[in-house]
Each structure stands twice: as structure tokens, then as C-alpha cells.
Amino acid sequence: MEVVTNFGERLTERRLARATATMRQLREELRIIDEQLEAMVDEAADKELRSLVSETPIASFEHRDALGHVNALSQHRTHVVSEIAALSARQDSLLDKLQR
């Protein structure tokens, strides 16, 4: 029975290592998204100001387009944050399994 336990432990350890690597990648992706989001929000604010000052249809379009990009990136950020939370719960579960 010891062989089965060791095999199960090794499998759990492999899964934990994979989850840890994925978590590292997701956190790096989140860091990059946050930087991009900050720049996009600033750009959208600039385009809003231009839109208000120039009152041209093209300026309004550019502002709405910039807001669309901000919204899309914000949704992606939300998705990545939820993936991190789910993976964190998975890691906790795997660690609990190893401690038994």
C-alpha cells in the first residue's frame, strides 16, 4: 500500500508544482494588465477632454472607442483575478491533501 500512497503524493506534488507555476504566470499577467489599464484609462481621459473641447464626431468616436478598450481590458482583468482565486483554492486543497 506504501507504493500507492507515494504515487498519490507524487501526483499531488506534481499538480501543486504546476499550479504554482501557473499562479506565477497569472500574477505576472495581472501586473501587466494593471500597467496597461492605467495607461488606457489616462488615454481615455485625454480623449474625453479632446472630445469636449473639439466637439467633433471623430473626437467623440475616439473617446467611445478608448472607453471600449478600457472596458474590455477591465473584463479581462476580472477574469484573471477570478482564475487566481480559483487556483489559490486549488493549491490550498492540494496542500491539505499532502498534509493528510
C-alpha positions in Angstrom: 0.0 0.0 0.0 3.0 2.3 0.5 3.7 2.5 -3.2 0.2 3.7 -3.9 0.5 6.4 -1.2 3.8 7.6 -2.6 2.4 7.6 -6.1 -0.5 9.7 -4.9 1.8 12.0 -3.1 4.0 12.4 -6.1 1.0 13.1 -8.3 -0.3 15.7 -5.8 3.2 17.3 -5.6 3.3 17.5 -9.4 -0.1 19.1 -9.5 0.9 21.6 -6.8 4.1 22.5 -8.7 2.1 23.0 -11.9 -0.5 25.1 -10.0 2.4 27.2 -8.5 3.9 27.8 -12.0 0.5 28.8 -13.4 -0.1 31.1 -10.4 3.2 32.8 -11.1 2.2 33.4 -14.7 -1.2 34.7 -13.8 0.2 37.2 -11.3 2.7 38.4 -13.9 -0.2 38.8 -16.4 -2.2 40.7 -13.8 0.7 43.0 -13.2 1.0 43.7 -17.0 -2.8 44.2 -17.3 -2.7 46.7 -14.4 0.0 48.7 -16.1 -1.8 48.7 -19.5 -5.1 49.5 -17.8 -3.6 52.6 -16.1 -2.2 53.8 -19.4 -5.5 53.2 -21.2 -7.6 55.0 -18.6 -5.3 58.0 -18.9 -5.6 57.9 -22.7 -9.4 57.6 -22.5 -9.4 60.7 -20.1 -7.3 62.6 -22.6 -9.6 61.7 -25.5 -12.7 62.7 -23.4 -11.2 66.1 -22.8 -10.4 66.4 -26.6 -13.9 65.3 -27.3 -15.4 68.0 -25.1 -13.1 70.7 -26.4 -13.3 70.0 -30.1 -17.0 68.8 -30.2 -16.3 66.9 -33.4 -17.9 63.5 -34.2 -14.5 61.9 -34.7 -13.3 63.0 -31.3 -16.4 61.6 -29.7 -15.9 58.3 -31.6 -12.2 58.1 -30.4 -13.4 58.7 -26.9 -16.0 55.9 -27.1 -13.5 53.6 -28.7 -11.0 54.2 -26.0 -13.6 53.5 -23.3 -14.5 50.3 -25.1 -10.8 49.2 -24.9 -10.7 50.1 -21.2 -13.9 48.1 -20.5 -12.6 45.0 -22.4 -9.3 45.1 -20.5 -11.2 45.5 -17.2 -13.3 42.5 -18.0 -10.1 40.5 -18.8 -8.6 41.7 -15.6 -11.6 40.4 -13.7 -11.3 37.1 -15.4 -7.6 36.8 -14.5 -8.4 37.7 -10.8 -11.0 35.0 -10.7 -8.6 32.5 -12.2 -6.1 33.4 -9.5 -8.7 33.0 -6.7 -9.8 29.6 -8.1 -6.2 28.4 -8.5 -5.4 29.6 -4.9 -8.3 27.5 -3.6 -6.9 24.5 -5.7 -3.5 25.0 -4.2 -5.0 25.0 -0.7 -6.8 21.8 -1.4 -3.7 20.1 -2.7 -1.7 21.3 0.3 -4.4 19.8 2.6 -4.2 16.6 0.7 -0.4 16.4 1.2 -0.8 17.0 5.0 -3.1 14.1 5.5 
